[in-house]
Amino acid sequence: MKTVYVAMSADFIHPGHINIIGEAKKLGEVIVGLLTDEAIATYKRLPVLNYNQRKRIVESIVGVKIVIPQETLDYTPNLRKLKPNYVVHGTDWRSGVQQNVRKKVIAVLNEWGGKLIEPESTPNLSTDQLIRDSLGIGTTPEARIKKLRKLLELKSIVRILEAHNGLGGLIIEKTKLLENDAVREFDGMWISSLTDSTAKGKPDTGCVDVTSRMQTINDILEVTTKPIIVDGDNGGLTEHFVFTVKTLERHGISAIIIEDKIGAKRNSLFGTDVEQTQDSIEAFSEKINAGKQAQATQDFMIFARIESLILKKGIDDALKRASAYIKAGADGIMIHSKEKEPKEIIEFCSKFKKMETIVPLVVVPSTYNQMTEEELIDAGVSIVIYANQLLRSAYPAMVKTAESILKNHRCKEASEHFCMPIKDIITLIPGGK
């Protein structure tokens, strides 16, 4: 009997999948190449169901002979191994992210005379559309909190962008870019104490308390589904930190990052220009351990931010602290630097990779911003946080708009040069019509 290959992610099974399998069954024995979680993560958001769950569902569909893993979006490895007579796929891949994949499938099938069969796709129905529709429903704290750990398992680097209000959260949720047969998007959000304070018109000195910061976090939680990492400054007193952990975990936050400094809050980018005191290894380790003990689940993460490079104490001190904090239970390490060249960050990363126990490594390349994500991956970085770019880009635009109105005694020029159309801003938010 002739063999027919059908590839799918099958995260949401819908009539379109059944139609394709039905058409494939008419041609011969159906082999489904089910995309692995890793393969799906390379070109769109994380699957809702894991590979084994999706495999059980697809195996139960009438007409499916066998299900095998497809480990990349590219069909080539499986096709050359199986040499099927036919590949069946709906017409929807003739444009968009998979159009180059389609061209490659045709070229590979030609090697042995195989054929591509393309039944008309079911109109207005796709897994991507179902996922987009689900965003309107939202997510649960239990579902959201798990996503960061899953991303760390599946992706070579997790891309996080700062949000300081619900609109910023929506930008992170929805912004996508098609590049090299894959969709690039942000994996989650960073709630920065700097940008949250600045957006409220207050200095970054810890004057915005946890209750006020939770209001910002709730605004973002209500309109997004992606994982969130919270900047926890130094975590406060240990006996207070345990309640912060409980609160964030209850709301579905995936992680908090706390820095090993004590005393009055001063932004790290001031470095040694202002008085900043690093906590002792013993005291900060105790805080980490207390936070871990306060968790109700294994999903929430506490990352330890090391300030040794900021305070000019050197890489050896940073590595010593990293080792101690990991032993205390830290789920990851953030290494911070204010240097414009990445030399010390690269050196730290190189030595960190040789440590006995490895946890995810986080960087915030605000000053050494010439480093690409590919270079960070090579260095061993697991999470990159773009910590303040949305606020920094919004402020100049707002100032220009305000100056334009003052200069021209009207808002016509500002509307033409700096503002999006009023209709677009009304309809930007779902339900705005």
N, C-alpha and C positions, 0 to 999 in steps of 0.2 A: 504494500500500500504506500502511496505517496505521503510525504511528510509536509506539514504546514507549520510554520513558526509564527507565533504571535507574541509580541513583547508588550508588557503593560506594567504600570505601577500598582493599579488596583487598590488604591487607598480608599476610594469610595466606589463600590461596585454599583453601576447604573445600567439602564437598558442598552446604552451604547456598547458596553463591554459584551453583553449577551448577544447583541446583533453581530458583532465582529466574530465572536467564537462560533456562532451559528453559521456564518458564511465560510469560515475556515473549515468547519467540520464537513462541509459539502465537498471539499477538495482532497481530504485525506485525514490522517491522524494528526491531532493538534498537540503541538508542544508549546507550552507557554513559557516564555522567558520572563520571569518575574524580577523586576528591578530590585536590587538590594537596597537597604536603607541608605548605605553609603552612596550608591548611584543616584538615588533620588535627591539626596542632600546636595549634590553637585550642581543641580539645575533648578531646583525649587525648594520650598520650605520643607521642614521635616515631615515625614509621613505620620499620620495620626496613629496608624496601626503598625506594629513592627513586622519584619519579614515573615516570621513564622505564623503570625496571625493571618496575614494576607495570603500566605501559601495555603493554609487550611481552607480558606474561603474559595480560592480559585480552583483548588482540587475538587471541590464539591460541585462545580458547575458541570452540567451535562455536556459532553462533547470534548472535555479536556482529557487527553491521554496521560500527560505527565507535566509536572511543573519543575523547571530548573532555574537556578539563579542567573540573572544577567547582572554582572558586576560593574558595568559602565553603561552610560547612555549610548555608547557606540555598540552596535550589534555585531561588529566584525568578528570578535573572538568566538562567540557562540555559533555564528553562521558558518564560519570555516570549519568548525568542529563537527557540526551536524549536517552541513550541505543539504538543507531542505529544498524541496521542489518549489515551494511557495513561501513567501512572507505576506501576511495579511495585516493591513493597517488602514484605519479610516483616512479620509481625505484631509482631515484637519491639520496634518503635519506638513502640508505643502507650503505653509508659511510659519513664521515664528521660530521658536528656539530649535525645533527639530528639523527644519528644512534641509540643513546640511547633513544631518544624520540620514535622512531619506536618500539623498544623493549617493551617499556612501553605500547604503544598503543595495541600491540598484547596481552600483559598480561591482560589489562583491558577488551578488547573485549571477552576474554575467560571467563570472569565472567558470561556472559549471552549468550554465543555461537555466538557472532558476528564474522565477518570475515574481514580480511584486503585484499583488492584487489589492485594489483600494476601493472597498465599498464606500458609499457616501456616508460621511459621519452623521450621527444623529444631531439634528439642528438644535442649537441653544442648550446643549448638554455636554458638560465635560467635567472631569475631576477638578481642574483648576477653578471652574466656575462654582462648583459646589464648595470648594475651600473658601473662595471669596465670599460667597453667601454666608458661610459659617462665621465669618468675622463679624457680621452684623449681630450674631447671637452672642459672640464673645467666648470666653473660656472660664474654667473654674480654677481656683487657687491650686488644687491638687494637680491639675493637668499642666498649668503654667510652670510650677516650681520645678518639675522634672526635666524641662526642656533644655536647660543649660548643660546638665550632665550628659544628656543625649547628644547634644551638639558637640561637646568635647570628645565623645566617643567616635563621632562620624566625620568630623571636619578637621582638616589640617590646621586651620586657624578660625577662631570665632570672632566675628566682626561686630563691635559694639559702638553705638553712637549715643552721644548725650542728648537727653530730652529734659526740658525744664517746665513743660506744661503739656496738656493733652494734645494740642496741635502738633507740637514737636513729636510726640509719641505716634501720631497718625502718619507723619512724614516718614518716620523710621519704619512703621508698619507697612507702608504702601510703596515706597520708592524702590524701583527695580531698574536694572540696566542689562540689556542683552549684549553679551560679549563672548566671542569664541565659542558659540554653540552652548552657552550656559547663561543662566540668569544670575547676576550678582545682586545681592541685597544685604541689608544689615540683619544680623541674627538676633539682636536684642538691644536693650536700652541701658544707659548709665544715668543714674540720678545723682548728679554732682552737687556737693555742698556749695561749691563756688558758684555754679550757674543758678542754682535754686536761690541762694542768697542774693545774687546780683539781680535776678529777675524780680525779686521782692524789694529792690532798692536798698539792700542792706550789705554791710561788709562781710567778707568771708572770714569771720572770726569766731564762728560757732554761736552767733547770736540768734540764729534761727533754730528753735528747739525741735525736738523729735515730733511733737504734736503738729507743729506747723508744716514740717517736712512731710508728714504722713498725708496731709491734705493734697500736696503736690503729687505724691505717689498715687493716691486714690484717683485723682483726676486722670492720670495716665493709665492706671489699671482699667478704668471703666471703658476706655475706647480702644484698647489694644489687646493682643494675645501673645506677643513675643516675651521671652524671659527678660527679667529686670535684675540688674546689679546695682546695689545702693552704696554710695560713698558714705561710710559711717564715721568719718574723721578718726579720732582715736578711740571711739567706742564709749567714751565717758568712764565713769567709775565701773569697776567690774560688777558690782551688785546691781548697777543700772543696766549694764550691757546685756545681761541675761534676759531682761524684759524686752529690750530692743529686738533681740533675736526672736523671742516668742512672737512679738507683734509682726515682724516682717514675714516670718514663716507662716503665720496664720493667714496673711494676706496673699500668699503665693509668690513672694519675692524669692528669686533663686539663690542670691548670694549677697553678702555684705563684705566690703573691704575696709579694714581698719588699719590705721597707721601706728607705728611704734614710737609715738611722741607723747609727751605729757606737758601740762601747763597750758597757758593761754594759746588759743589757736592762731597760727600764722601760716599763710599759704606757703607751701613747700617751694614754690618757684622764687621766693625771696632768698632761699638758701641761707647762707651765713650772714647776709646783710641785716637780718633781724635775729633776735634771740630765740632760738628753738632748742628744746631739750629732748633728747631721745630717752625713751623708757628703758629700764633695765630688761635684760633678756628674761630674767626670772619673773618679773611682774607682768610683762606682756604675754609670756607663755601661760601664766596663770589665767589671764583674761581670755585667751583663746580657748583654753581648756574649759573654763566655766561656760563660755558660749556654746561649745559643742555639747556639753552635758545638759544644757537647757533645751536643746532641740527635741521636738516630738517625733521627727522623721529623719531618715538618712538623706533626704533629697536636698535640704538646705545646705549651703556651703559658706564657710568663713575663710576669706583670703587675708593673709597677713601682708601688709604693705611695709616695706623696709626703707627707711630714710637714711641709711648709712652713706650713700653716695651724695645725697643732698647736703648732708652735714660734714662732708669731706673726711669721713672716717675710713674710707677705702673698701676695696672689694672683699678682702679677707674678713673684715667685720661683717659685711653684708652676708657672706656665705655662712659664717658662723651663726648668725641670727636665723638665716633660712633653715638651717639644719635643726636648730632648737625649736623653731615655730612649727615645723613639720612634725617633730616628735610630740609637740603639745596638742596636735590634732588639726592644724591648719590644712584646709583642703586645697590650697593653692598659695602661691607667692606672687606678690606684685613688687617689682623692682622699679624704683623711681629715680629719675635723673633730670636735672635742669640744663645739662650741657647741650650745646647746639650741634656737636658732633657725637655720633653714637658709639665712639670707641669704648667707653667704660661699660656701656650696656652690652655690647657684643662680647667683651671679655667676661663679664659676669655670666652671661648666658652660656658661654663655652665651658666655664668651670661648673656651673649649675648642672649641666647635663651629665657631669661625671660623678655627681653625688650619689650616695647609696640609695636613697629614697627620692623618687621623682614625683612631683605633683605638677599640675598645670602652672605655667608661668605667664604672668600678665604684665604687659607694658602699656605705657601711656605716652606715645611719641609726640607730645605737644611741642617740644623744642627741637628735638632731632627728627623733624618731620620729613626729611628727605628719604628715610628708610621706607622701602616698599613692603607690602605684606609678604611677598615672596622672600625677601631678605629676612624678614622676621621669622618666617617658617623655617628657613635654613638655620637660623640661630637657635631654634628650639622653643619659640614663643607659641603659646596655645591660645591666648586671648589678646586682641589689640583693642584698646579703648580710645576712641576719638572723643576726648573728654569735655570739650567746650566749644566746638566749631559752630554749632547751630546758633548759640547765643551770640558768639562773636561776629557772625555774619549778619544776624538780624539787626544788631545795634547800629552799624553804619547806615544801613538802608533806612531805618527809622529817622536817624538824624538828618539824612539828606532830604527826606520827605518833609520834615518839620522846617528845615531851612528854606526849602523851595516855596512853601506856603507863605512864610514870612517875607521872602524876597519878592514874590509876585503878587502879593495881596489877594491871592485866590488859590484854589487847589487844582486848577486845570493842568498845569505843568507837572505837578506831582503825580496826578492820576495818569498822565500820559507816559511818564518816564520811570516811575518807581513803584507803581501800584498795579496789582492784578485787577481785571474787570470786576465790578461789584457783583455781577451775576455769578462769576466764578467763585467768589468768596462765599456767596450765599449757598451755593450748591456743593461747596468743598466737603462739607460734613454730611454724611448720610442722614437723610430725613430733613435736610435743610430747605427743601422746596415747600 
